[in-house]
Amino acid sequence: MPRPSQPLISRSSVVAASIEIIDSEGLDAFSLPKLAKHLGVRAPSLYHHFTDKSEILAAVARQIAGAGTIPRRKPGPDWPEFFVALALNFRRSILRHRNAAPILLQYLPRDLLISTYEETARFLADSGVPSHLHVQILDGMERLTLGAALTEAMRGPSTRTTIFPNVDAASQPVLAEALADNTMTSKQLFEEMVRSFLHGVVRNADATVDAAVVIA
């Protein structure tokens, strides 16, 4: 079937419609014919903006993951809070579209979470973070945030006592007691996990330096 001479839809409308279908019906229900019908056009109209289904899904991943706002980036001793806020914004965006989690695993661009590496590395340098820690922080933040947010999206909502599902108090008494005593929501656990990682990187580096001084 020939491609229409003029586009009947926009790139953004294709992405928005794709997200609507995936959110409401699930990823397995998504197809180019269904998408075209949802937009009121024929399938060839989609090819004005995208070469194939994979390119559409990649655009969906970028749209969902990039929907969060970038927090204010002011260098200083509280630099970890920038990354905590960034991670929370990313998590919020992901959990709005849980059905799209498998797409994000496959298509999410690596540079999306922290904006540009150069800008963020400069922010760390201006905050007094040694350059030999930058890669550890940037790479670790991506792995930690992506892994945690996508895992949470794929396993579904939980409460303080159902973070570990199907726990039997009779056969797993210690874990059951831990869940009963837990006071943090999934969001709070996520936030503290990110904060602990960032402060831990610096503490470990400082401890290594101190140990080297003592040995010398």
Contacts in CASP RR format, 6 or more apart in sequence:
PFRMAT RR
TARGET T0000
AUTHOR 0000-0000-0000
METHOD contacts of the structure
MODEL  1
MPRPSQPLISRSSVVAASIEIIDSEGLDAFSLPKLAKHLGVRAPSLYHHF
TDKSEILAAVARQIAGAGTIPRRKPGPDWPEFFVALALNFRRSILRHRNA
APILLQYLPRDLLISTYEETARFLADSGVPSHLHVQILDGMERLTLGAAL
TEAMRGPSTRTTIFPNVDAASQPVLAEALADNTMTSKQLFEEMVRSFLHG
VVRNADATVDAAVVIA
1 42 0 8 1.000
1 43 0 8 1.000
1 44 0 8 1.000
2 44 0 8 1.000
3 44 0 8 1.000
3 45 0 8 1.000
3 47 0 8 1.000
3 48 0 8 1.000
4 42 0 8 1.000
4 44 0 8 1.000
4 45 0 8 1.000
4 48 0 8 1.000
7 45 0 8 1.000
7 48 0 8 1.000
7 49 0 8 1.000
8 41 0 8 1.000
8 45 0 8 1.000
8 48 0 8 1.000
9 39 0 8 1.000
9 41 0 8 1.000
9 45 0 8 1.000
9 46 0 8 1.000
9 48 0 8 1.000
9 49 0 8 1.000
10 49 0 8 1.000
11 49 0 8 1.000
11 50 0 8 1.000
11 59 0 8 1.000
13 39 0 8 1.000
14 35 0 8 1.000
14 39 0 8 1.000
14 46 0 8 1.000
14 49 0 8 1.000
14 50 0 8 1.000
14 56 0 8 1.000
14 59 0 8 1.000
15 56 0 8 1.000
15 59 0 8 1.000
15 60 0 8 1.000
15 63 0 8 1.000
16 63 0 8 1.000
17 35 0 8 1.000
17 38 0 8 1.000
17 39 0 8 1.000
18 30 0 8 1.000
18 35 0 8 1.000
18 56 0 8 1.000
18 57 0 8 1.000
18 59 0 8 1.000
18 60 0 8 1.000
19 60 0 8 1.000
19 63 0 8 1.000
19 64 0 8 1.000
19 97 0 8 1.000
19 100 0 8 1.000
20 38 0 8 1.000
21 29 0 8 1.000
21 30 0 8 1.000
21 34 0 8 1.000
21 35 0 8 1.000
21 38 0 8 1.000
22 29 0 8 1.000
22 30 0 8 1.000
22 60 0 8 1.000
22 97 0 8 1.000
22 99 0 8 1.000
22 100 0 8 1.000
22 103 0 8 1.000
23 97 0 8 1.000
23 99 0 8 1.000
23 100 0 8 1.000
26 99 0 8 1.000
27 99 0 8 1.000
27 100 0 8 1.000
27 102 0 8 1.000
27 103 0 8 1.000
31 53 0 8 1.000
32 43 0 8 1.000
32 46 0 8 1.000
32 53 0 8 1.000
32 56 0 8 1.000
33 43 0 8 1.000
35 46 0 8 1.000
35 56 0 8 1.000
36 42 0 8 1.000
36 43 0 8 1.000
36 45 0 8 1.000
36 46 0 8 1.000
39 45 0 8 1.000
46 56 0 8 1.000
50 56 0 8 1.000
50 59 0 8 1.000
54 107 0 8 1.000
57 103 0 8 1.000
57 106 0 8 1.000
57 107 0 8 1.000
58 107 0 8 1.000
58 109 0 8 1.000
60 100 0 8 1.000
60 103 0 8 1.000
60 107 0 8 1.000
61 100 0 8 1.000
61 103 0 8 1.000
61 104 0 8 1.000
61 106 0 8 1.000
61 107 0 8 1.000
61 108 0 8 1.000
61 109 0 8 1.000
62 107 0 8 1.000
62 108 0 8 1.000
62 109 0 8 1.000
62 112 0 8 1.000
64 93 0 8 1.000
64 94 0 8 1.000
64 96 0 8 1.000
64 97 0 8 1.000
64 100 0 8 1.000
64 103 0 8 1.000
64 104 0 8 1.000
65 90 0 8 1.000
65 93 0 8 1.000
65 94 0 8 1.000
65 104 0 8 1.000
65 108 0 8 1.000
65 109 0 8 1.000
65 112 0 8 1.000
65 113 0 8 1.000
66 90 0 8 1.000
66 93 0 8 1.000
66 112 0 8 1.000
67 93 0 8 1.000
67 96 0 8 1.000
68 89 0 8 1.000
68 90 0 8 1.000
68 92 0 8 1.000
68 93 0 8 1.000
69 89 0 8 1.000
70 86 0 8 1.000
70 89 0 8 1.000
70 115 0 8 1.000
71 82 0 8 1.000
71 85 0 8 1.000
71 86 0 8 1.000
71 89 0 8 1.000
72 82 0 8 1.000
73 82 0 8 1.000
73 119 0 8 1.000
73 123 0 8 1.000
74 82 0 8 1.000
75 123 0 8 1.000
75 126 0 8 1.000
75 127 0 8 1.000
75 128 0 8 1.000
76 126 0 8 1.000
76 127 0 8 1.000
76 128 0 8 1.000
77 127 0 8 1.000
79 123 0 8 1.000
79 124 0 8 1.000
79 127 0 8 1.000
79 128 0 8 1.000
79 129 0 8 1.000
80 195 0 8 1.000
80 198 0 8 1.000
80 199 0 8 1.000
81 195 0 8 1.000
82 123 0 8 1.000
83 137 0 8 1.000
83 141 0 8 1.000
83 194 0 8 1.000
83 198 0 8 1.000
84 191 0 8 1.000
84 194 0 8 1.000
84 195 0 8 1.000
84 198 0 8 1.000
86 113 0 8 1.000
86 114 0 8 1.000
86 145 0 8 1.000
87 141 0 8 1.000
87 144 0 8 1.000
87 145 0 8 1.000
87 149 0 8 1.000
87 190 0 8 1.000
87 191 0 8 1.000
87 194 0 8 1.000
88 187 0 8 1.000
88 190 0 8 1.000
88 191 0 8 1.000
88 194 0 8 1.000
90 113 0 8 1.000
90 145 0 8 1.000
90 149 0 8 1.000
91 145 0 8 1.000
91 148 0 8 1.000
91 149 0 8 1.000
91 152 0 8 1.000
91 187 0 8 1.000
91 190 0 8 1.000
94 101 0 8 1.000
94 104 0 8 1.000
94 149 0 8 1.000
94 150 0 8 1.000
94 152 0 8 1.000
94 153 0 8 1.000
95 149 0 8 1.000
95 152 0 8 1.000
95 153 0 8 1.000
97 153 0 8 1.000
98 153 0 8 1.000
98 154 0 8 1.000
98 156 0 8 1.000
101 150 0 8 1.000
101 153 0 8 1.000
101 154 0 8 1.000
102 154 0 8 1.000
104 146 0 8 1.000
104 150 0 8 1.000
104 153 0 8 1.000
105 150 0 8 1.000
108 146 0 8 1.000
110 142 0 8 1.000
111 117 0 8 1.000
113 141 0 8 1.000
113 142 0 8 1.000
113 145 0 8 1.000
113 146 0 8 1.000
114 120 0 8 1.000
114 138 0 8 1.000
114 141 0 8 1.000
114 142 0 8 1.000
117 138 0 8 1.000
120 138 0 8 1.000
121 131 0 8 1.000
121 134 0 8 1.000
121 138 0 8 1.000
124 133 0 8 1.000
124 134 0 8 1.000
124 137 0 8 1.000
125 131 0 8 1.000
125 134 0 8 1.000
129 137 0 8 1.000
129 202 0 8 1.000
130 205 0 8 1.000
132 205 0 8 1.000
133 201 0 8 1.000
133 202 0 8 1.000
133 205 0 8 1.000
136 201 0 8 1.000
137 198 0 8 1.000
137 201 0 8 1.000
140 197 0 8 1.000
141 194 0 8 1.000
141 197 0 8 1.000
141 198 0 8 1.000
144 193 0 8 1.000
144 194 0 8 1.000
144 197 0 8 1.000
145 194 0 8 1.000
148 190 0 8 1.000
148 193 0 8 1.000
149 190 0 8 1.000
152 158 0 8 1.000
152 186 0 8 1.000
152 190 0 8 1.000
155 165 0 8 1.000
158 165 0 8 1.000
158 186 0 8 1.000
159 185 0 8 1.000
160 179 0 8 1.000
160 182 0 8 1.000
160 183 0 8 1.000
160 184 0 8 1.000
160 185 0 8 1.000
161 179 0 8 1.000
161 180 0 8 1.000
161 182 0 8 1.000
162 179 0 8 1.000
163 179 0 8 1.000
163 182 0 8 1.000
163 186 0 8 1.000
163 189 0 8 1.000
164 175 0 8 1.000
164 179 0 8 1.000
167 175 0 8 1.000
167 176 0 8 1.000
167 179 0 8 1.000
168 176 0 8 1.000
169 176 0 8 1.000
184 192 0 8 1.000
END
